[in-house]
Amino acid sequence: MVASEAFGIVKTGGLADVVSALPPALADHDVEARLLLPAYRGATDNLRVDHAAAIPLGSPLGDGPARLLPFVHKTLDLAGWLLDCPPLYDRAGGPYLDEAGHDHPDNHRRFGLLCRVAALVAMVEGLTGFAVDVVHAHDWQAGLVGAYLESFGGVRPPVLFTAHNLHFSGSFDPGVLPELGLPSAMQQVDGLEFWGATSFLKGGLYYADKLSTVSPTYATEIQTESGGEGLYGLLAGRGDDLHGLLNGIDATVWDPSHDGELAATYGAGPQPSDGKRACKADLQERVGLTIDASVPLVGMVGRLSWQKGVDLLLEALPSLLEHGAQLVVLGSGDGPLELALRTAAAAHPGRVAFVQGYNEGLSHRLIAGSDLLAVPSRFEPCGLTQLYAQRYGTLPVARRTGGLADTVVDADAEPRHGNGFTFGPPNAAALAEALGRGLACWADKPRWQACTAEAMALDRSWTQAVRPYVALYRALAATTRSSP
């Protein structure tokens, strides 16, 4: 399993949660998974690394000595290898951006090396002693694994490529191909070429044996011109190979009855309100909101971007405040959106709070302490925050798109099975209307308790979500793939 991040090692978003939750869920089905990730600075903090068993790789792309460091996680059921190449990975900043928030200028080499080494691990059994039946590559950072296997030639394991978000294409100047050691013949429409650039994402979609994305609705959306981000022709042509597999959540990490981050724990019984009320007061105090159980609290957590609809929430803020609600937002992203949120918090002290950055513990407290969770994404491949919210008895207010459409049932449209509130058009008026309906439900306590009980009773765990992955892996493992 090749990826650029995994929860408990390095995390910037939902990709990390998926990558770390899959291996232990797969183990229950006798599927043994090993991770391959870059050895970023600080990546070993929660790992036991066997330096004595390091596997030297030489200098595959000429960036200096590289090696594989076997690891097991100290607390999570994860094992695999870190790809150690200090000139590429041991640096300040994050996995993709430097300290100033700009892309690392050599990201093509950093993730090209990851893909090349993944192909070597897959092809050369004696390299690690781990016989690979299937390679599962995640998102554009692992998109060239299939291209490298194709270029190596010979019998090789099949590749499943999962596109978690088609919006990020990993596109670079085509002059990078010689640096990456890939043949120039791959720079064509039937290959890596994408609007004149070399795209890691397109490489994943073209050279993998099977494709998946993270919800059934998103799998349909990306085969259309409006949702395909310029790749809809390729995806529609590979429709038989494309599977929409809905994400799950790690129910051991996200469990309100055993969550050590919370001021009080609570379960899904008929009266979870005492613990949840304590979580709400704790959240209000931590972020500087007026502590008042009688005021509805709307939360939002995640990347602050146009995709996530943060601007729609800002436009809907006057309506939200007219309803007497509070708002707390946790996240970071686009500078203008961060500034607008800071301005709103300053203009409405005690009623609006903004916490810039990302804090895992605070994200748990926000989801537990909020009454409603705003998820106004313009597009959303799957989304995890709405799944966390439902488990914590916090009803999502979400746009009907991608995985949100697959997981949030509007309580007004389906009174018996409602677990949130949805809206269609990506505009502030539609969001404000849905928030208003959510706040009206909150004020109707018997109805609210019925809706939150419905949401908390859902099984969003990987116990169920992993089954189609197991079936897909087994089908792939039964095939033999040869490259010229």
DASUL-V24720 format. One record per run of one state. SS is the DSSP state (hx for helix, st for strand, lp for the rest). FROM is the first residue (numbers start at 1). TO is the last residue. If there is no record, write none. Layout:
ss->SS from->FROM to->TO
ss->SS from->FROM to->TO
This chain:
ss->lp from->1 to->1
ss->st from->2 to->2
ss->lp from->3 to->5
ss->st from->6 to->6
ss->lp from->7 to->9
ss->st from->10 to->10
ss->lp from->11 to->13
ss->hx from->14 to->27
ss->lp from->28 to->34
ss->st from->35 to->38
ss->lp from->39 to->46
ss->st from->47 to->58
ss->lp from->59 to->65
ss->st from->66 to->73
ss->lp from->74 to->78
ss->st from->79 to->84
ss->lp from->85 to->85
ss->hx from->86 to->89
ss->lp from->90 to->96
ss->st from->97 to->97
ss->lp from->98 to->102
ss->st from->103 to->103
ss->lp from->104 to->106
ss->hx from->107 to->123
ss->lp from->124 to->124
ss->hx from->125 to->128
ss->lp from->129 to->133
ss->st from->134 to->138
ss->lp from->139 to->139
ss->hx from->140 to->142
ss->lp from->143 to->144
ss->hx from->145 to->152
ss->lp from->153 to->153
ss->st from->154 to->156
ss->lp from->157 to->157
ss->st from->158 to->163
ss->lp from->164 to->170
ss->st from->171 to->172
ss->lp from->173 to->175
ss->hx from->176 to->180
ss->lp from->181 to->183
ss->hx from->184 to->186
ss->lp from->187 to->192
ss->st from->193 to->194
ss->lp from->195 to->196
ss->st from->197 to->199
ss->hx from->200 to->207
ss->lp from->208 to->209
ss->st from->210 to->213
ss->lp from->214 to->215
ss->hx from->216 to->221
ss->lp from->222 to->231
ss->hx from->232 to->237
ss->lp from->238 to->238
ss->hx from->239 to->241
ss->st from->242 to->244
ss->lp from->245 to->248
ss->st from->249 to->249
ss->lp from->250 to->272
ss->hx from->273 to->287
ss->lp from->288 to->296
ss->st from->297 to->301
ss->lp from->302 to->303
ss->st from->304 to->304
ss->lp from->305 to->309
ss->hx from->310 to->322
ss->lp from->323 to->325
ss->st from->326 to->331
ss->lp from->332 to->332
ss->st from->333 to->333
ss->lp from->334 to->334
ss->hx from->335 to->347
ss->lp from->348 to->351
ss->st from->352 to->356
ss->lp from->357 to->359
ss->hx from->360 to->369
ss->lp from->370 to->371
ss->st from->372 to->375
ss->lp from->376 to->384
ss->hx from->385 to->391
ss->lp from->392 to->394
ss->st from->395 to->399
ss->lp from->400 to->401
ss->hx from->402 to->407
ss->lp from->408 to->409
ss->st from->410 to->410
ss->lp from->411 to->419
ss->st from->420 to->423
ss->lp from->424 to->427
ss->hx from->428 to->443
ss->lp from->444 to->444
ss->hx from->445 to->456
ss->lp from->457 to->460
ss->st from->461 to->461
ss->hx from->462 to->465
ss->lp from->466 to->466
ss->hx from->467 to->477
ss->lp from->478 to->480
ss->st from->481 to->483
ss->lp from->484 to->484
